[in-house]
Amino acid sequence: MNHAVARAFQPGIRENMAYFTSTERRKTAETSSASNQRANTRGTSLMNAMSAPTTVSFKDVIEKMAEENGILFMPVPGQRRYEGKALYNFGAATIYLDRGVVFVVKHGQWTPVSLDELKRLAD
């Protein structure tokens, strides 16, 4: 026992050192393989990005329509929500989007509207 205390023996030190060494080796191997992959795919990634289909959300469609028509489209200040959905100002109209449908307040009630009708209500 005195022998162990005199040498400042710590239980598990070998296991800890082996763990840290293997973790460091693994990280080094991962970073070198990742940099090699990036170097190999750099030329083809641009081509893939140009040919890859992009997904457009319904909110993006509304945003683009507002931009094309010069209509202000922005979230209602103050984190306001209706039934868990974010509220937006679309010109003079307050709207929310749910599953590809635009809802507008008309006479105190939320009603679905078409995009053409939404443009008319925004003025």
C-alpha positions in Angstrom: 0.0 0.0 0.0 2.8 2.4 0.8 4.4 1.6 -2.5 1.2 2.7 -4.4 0.8 5.9 -2.4 4.5 6.9 -2.9 4.1 6.6 -6.7 0.9 8.6 -6.8 -1.0 5.7 -8.4 -4.4 6.6 -9.9 -6.8 3.9 -10.7 -7.9 3.8 -14.3 -5.2 6.1 -15.6 -4.1 3.7 -18.3 -7.6 3.2 -19.5 -8.3 7.0 -19.6 -5.1 7.6 -21.6 -5.9 4.8 -24.0 -9.4 6.3 -24.5 -8.1 9.8 -25.1 -5.4 8.6 -27.5 -7.9 6.5 -29.6 -10.3 9.5 -29.6 -7.7 11.8 -30.8 -6.6 9.4 -33.6 -10.2 8.9 -34.7 -10.7 12.7 -34.9 -7.5 13.2 -36.9 -8.6 10.4 -39.3 -12.1 11.9 -39.7 -10.8 15.4 -40.4 -8.2 14.2 -43.0 -10.8 12.0 -44.8 -13.3 14.9 -44.7 -10.8 17.3 -46.2 -10.0 14.8 -48.9 -13.7 14.3 -49.7 -14.2 18.1 -49.9 -11.3 18.4 -52.3 -12.6 15.6 -54.5 -16.2 16.9 -54.6 -15.6 20.6 -54.8 -15.9 20.6 -58.6 -18.9 18.3 -58.8 -20.8 20.0 -55.9 -21.3 23.1 -57.9 -22.8 21.1 -60.8 -25.0 19.1 -58.3 -26.2 22.3 -56.7 -27.2 23.7 -60.0 -29.1 20.6 -61.1 -30.6 19.7 -57.7 -34.3 20.4 -57.4 -35.1 23.0 -54.7 -38.1 22.8 -52.5 -40.2 25.9 -52.2 -42.5 26.4 -49.3 -45.9 28.0 -49.5 -44.6 30.9 -47.5 -41.9 31.4 -50.1 -44.5 31.6 -52.8 -46.5 34.3 -50.8 -43.2 36.1 -50.1 -42.3 36.2 -53.8 -45.8 37.3 -54.8 -45.6 40.2 -52.3 -42.2 41.2 -53.6 -43.4 41.1 -57.2 -46.4 43.3 -56.4 -44.6 45.7 -54.0 -46.7 44.5 -51.0 -45.2 44.5 -47.5 -45.1 40.9 -46.1 -43.7 40.5 -42.6 -44.5 38.8 -39.3 -46.8 40.6 -37.0 -44.6 42.3 -34.3 -44.7 40.7 -30.8 -44.7 37.0 -31.7 -48.5 37.0 -32.2 -50.0 33.6 -33.1 -53.4 32.2 -33.9 -54.0 28.5 -33.1 -50.2 28.1 -33.0 -49.6 29.6 -36.4 -47.6 32.7 -37.0 -49.5 35.8 -38.0 -48.2 37.9 -40.9 -49.1 41.3 -42.3 -49.7 41.1 -46.0 -50.2 44.8 -46.9 -53.3 45.9 -45.1 -54.4 42.3 -44.4 -53.5 40.1 -41.4 -53.0 36.5 -42.5 -51.8 33.1 -41.4 -50.7 30.1 -43.4 -51.8 26.5 -42.7 -51.1 23.5 -45.0 -50.9 25.6 -48.2 -54.0 27.7 -47.5 -54.0 31.4 -46.7 -56.4 32.5 -44.0 -57.5 36.2 -43.7 -59.6 37.9 -41.0 -63.0 38.9 -42.5 -65.6 40.3 -40.2 -63.9 38.9 -37.2 -63.6 35.4 -38.6 -60.7 33.6 -40.3 -61.6 32.5 -43.8 -59.5 30.9 -46.6 -58.8 33.1 -49.6 -57.3 32.6 -53.0 -54.0 34.3 -54.0 -55.8 36.7 -56.3 -58.2 37.7 -53.6 -55.3 38.1 -51.2 -53.7 40.6 -53.6 -57.0 42.6 -53.7 -57.3 42.6 -49.9 -53.7 43.8 -49.4 -54.5 47.2 -50.9 
